Amino acid sequence: PYPTGAWWTNLVVGGPVSAGDGLGPAMMTPYAVTVTPKLGVALSYGALSVTNESLTVSASTDLGVRLKDGISKRYVLGYDDLTMTMRLEGEGTMDALFARGCPYATFILSKAKPELHSDFEIASMEAVNGPPRNESDVPRECSAYPSCIAAGFMTGDCCPMDKSKGYITHPCCDGPLGKQGPATIFSFGTKNGYEWRIYTATPTTWTWTPKSATTAQEFDDVLRVALVPDASGLDGSASLDASDIAEGAMRGRDDTQMQPDAVILDDHAGTYPTGGLVRITADRSLSVDQGNIFFEWRVAYMPIGAPLYGIPDQGRAPSLLMLALPHHFATLVVDSSIGFLPAGSLVYRGGLKGPTKAILGAYWTMREDLPALDWRPPRPVPEKYKAKLRSQTLSDVQRPAGEPDTKASWIAFDKYFGNAYWNGKELGRLATLALIAEELDDGGGEALVSATNQLRSILDLWLDHENA
């Protein structure tokens, strides 16, 4: 069985129309992820649409990773508090390692040929640390080729494409637009203006068209992909002010020495999370009013930190690079286990929770103030609202016309709802309404009496082992 409340549950039980087909999106942060037989793993960092009624992120395939010969089967290989691994099978296998808060999506392939694709078509793909390129091979505009002009419908860089007439075969297609590599770091641009980084553990050559990028060789390898925010014109370009720099100095970093996001991603691509545990403690002997939350990431390494041409090996594994949401960062304990980037570096959207901040390190400690707990809300209900709230609460509590409160016990015997899951939901609803009624009526009233009677009629059956 799978946990019903996990962030990835839509990938196995949800769906676009709640059909239970597992084709729905899950928020991995910073990407929304969908897994389907056709698309493989689809990553979306879609455009944000804001109205007075809603905030919506478009669900496009900004970058997709699939097996070249198709996917015949998918299933959950394992999961823990912060990660889930899904295996995709076809000609070979691809294990997608989904780690919440990771700027990279990570794939482990075995005897497989990966294929990259996008809803927006591929605009460019270039080896970043590949062999030096002959200047004569640099792609040119189609206007440089008379036959392209004569064709009439060919525009843009070669290889050009016209959807209505299919893909074009032309001598200029044999240059760098056709193949890139061998290399371990690639820049990958799509026609919506996004730039991605593609990483492989071993030197790889990609062949690409506007439709897809594929490898000729079978992979027994690690593949990682990451959106580059500042190069894509997204979120990470905010200028620093004095408060940013002061806050950075407090956390032991120099915010005046920023690097491009692509360089940061390159530097840390060699360390990836394979699992993550959350521990929560509240040691009253140390602090009555505070509790601790620990994130502990398990990591693995790939040799991307030693690029092929002209970039020296640093001789050490890079720190794990992850993303913190505002509520994480506000409570993060600064110690030797973590590091920081300059403010404004590598900033992604965190869904509805605000922009992320990059954290270096596999062990986080967050310290939360513990509020005083009570059954009632901390603020009283204004008198002017009480009459309407009493009426609504009574309406929510009451049984259908003519039914006594004892009829609430039907749910304990129902063929579909008569289980701990649905009975628990109904008991929780009635208990909450009882507390609301008590607050509104100062300990008395028809709604409170009805709610407690209904609670008793269900709970007595469970406690006495007389339910279905």
Secondary structure, DSSP 4 states (H G I P E B T S, - for coil): ---TT-TTGGGTT--TTS-SSS-S-EE-SS-EEEEETTTEEEEE-PPEEE-SS-EEE----SEEEEETT-EEEEEEEEE-SSEEEEEEEESSEEEEEEETT-SEEEEEEEEE-EEEE-TT-EEEEEESSSPPPPGGGS--BGGGSHHHHHHSS--SBSSPEETTTEEPP-GGGGSTTTEEEEEEEEEEEETTS-EEEEEEEEEEEEEE-SSEEEESSPEEEEEEEEE-TGGGTSSTTPPP-HHHHHHHHHTT--TTS---HHHHHHHHTTEEEEEEEEEEE--TTT-SSEEEEEEEEEEEE-GGGS-SSS----SSPPPPEEEE-HHHHTTB--STT-EEPPTTSS--B-GGG-B-EEEESSEEEEEEEPPP--SS-SSPPPHHHHHHHHHHHHHHHPPSTT--GGGGGGGGT-TTT-SHHHHHHHHHHHHHHHHHHHHHHTT-SHHHHHHHHHHHHHHHHHHTT---
